[in-house]
Amino acid sequence: MPNNTMSAAMRIMRESSGLTQAQLARSMGVSRSTINRLEAGGRFPTPATLHRWMAACGSDTYGWAISRAENEAKAKKVARSG
């Protein structure tokens, strides 16, 4: 999975959980800038980071978030080509 899809899925998961970046950062024990970099695709999450992210957001939202992120990426590609 490209990092942009992963980062979009992570952002969607956080937003769907109703958390701000600051709230998620506190829950995970990291800085808000770490959350920002992960969501921007500037840093790829380790398995441990992804696990903590999913736990903080509710792990059942991950599969849905990946599908939504992939659909958003496809829509952007179509919009750019059309």
C-alpha positions as CSV (number, residue, x, y, z in Angstrom):
1,M,0.0,0.0,0.0
2,P,1.5,3.4,-0.9
3,N,2.3,5.6,2.0
4,N,-0.2,8.2,0.8
5,T,-3.0,5.6,1.1
6,M,-1.8,4.6,4.5
7,S,-1.6,8.2,5.7
8,A,-5.0,9.0,4.4
9,A,-6.4,5.9,6.1
10,M,-4.9,6.9,9.3
11,R,-6.3,10.4,9.0
12,I,-9.8,9.1,8.1
13,M,-9.6,6.7,11.1
14,R,-8.8,9.5,13.5
15,E,-11.5,11.8,12.1
16,S,-14.1,9.0,12.1
17,S,-13.3,8.4,15.8
18,G,-14.0,12.1,16.5
19,L,-10.4,12.7,17.8
20,T,-8.3,15.8,17.1
21,Q,-4.6,15.3,16.4
22,A,-3.9,16.6,19.9
23,Q,-6.3,14.1,21.5
24,L,-4.9,11.2,19.6
25,A,-1.3,12.3,20.4
26,R,-2.1,12.4,24.1
27,S,-3.8,9.0,24.0
28,M,-0.8,7.5,22.2
29,G,1.9,9.3,24.2
30,V,3.4,11.1,21.3
31,S,3.6,14.7,20.1
32,R,1.0,16.3,17.9
33,S,3.7,16.9,15.3
34,T,4.3,13.1,15.1
35,I,0.6,12.6,14.3
36,N,0.8,15.4,11.7
37,R,3.8,13.9,10.0
38,L,2.2,10.4,9.9
39,E,-1.0,11.8,8.4
40,A,0.9,13.9,5.9
41,G,2.8,10.8,4.7
42,G,6.2,12.3,5.9
43,R,6.8,9.3,8.1
44,F,5.7,5.6,7.7
45,P,4.3,4.1,10.9
46,T,6.0,1.2,12.6
47,P,3.7,-1.8,13.4
48,A,3.7,-0.7,17.0
49,T,2.7,2.8,16.1
50,L,-0.1,1.6,13.9
51,H,-1.3,-0.8,16.6
52,R,-1.4,2.1,19.1
53,W,-3.2,4.3,16.6
54,M,-5.8,1.6,15.9
55,A,-6.3,1.0,19.6
56,A,-6.8,4.7,20.3
57,C,-9.3,5.1,17.4
58,G,-11.0,1.8,17.6
59,S,-9.5,-1.0,15.5
60,D,-12.7,-1.9,13.8
61,T,-12.5,1.3,11.7
62,Y,-9.2,0.4,10.0
63,G,-10.6,-1.7,7.1
64,W,-13.2,0.9,6.4
65,A,-10.6,3.7,6.5
66,I,-8.4,1.9,4.0
67,S,-11.3,1.4,1.5
68,R,-12.3,5.0,1.9
69,A,-8.7,6.2,1.4
70,E,-8.3,4.1,-1.8
71,N,-11.6,5.5,-3.1
72,E,-10.5,9.0,-2.4
73,A,-7.2,8.4,-4.2
74,K,-9.1,7.0,-7.2
75,A,-11.5,10.0,-7.3
76,K,-8.6,12.4,-7.2
77,K,-6.9,10.6,-10.1
78,V,-10.0,10.7,-12.2
79,A,-10.5,14.4,-11.4
80,R,-7.0,15.2,-12.5
81,S,-7.3,13.2,-15.8
82,G,-10.7,14.5,-16.7
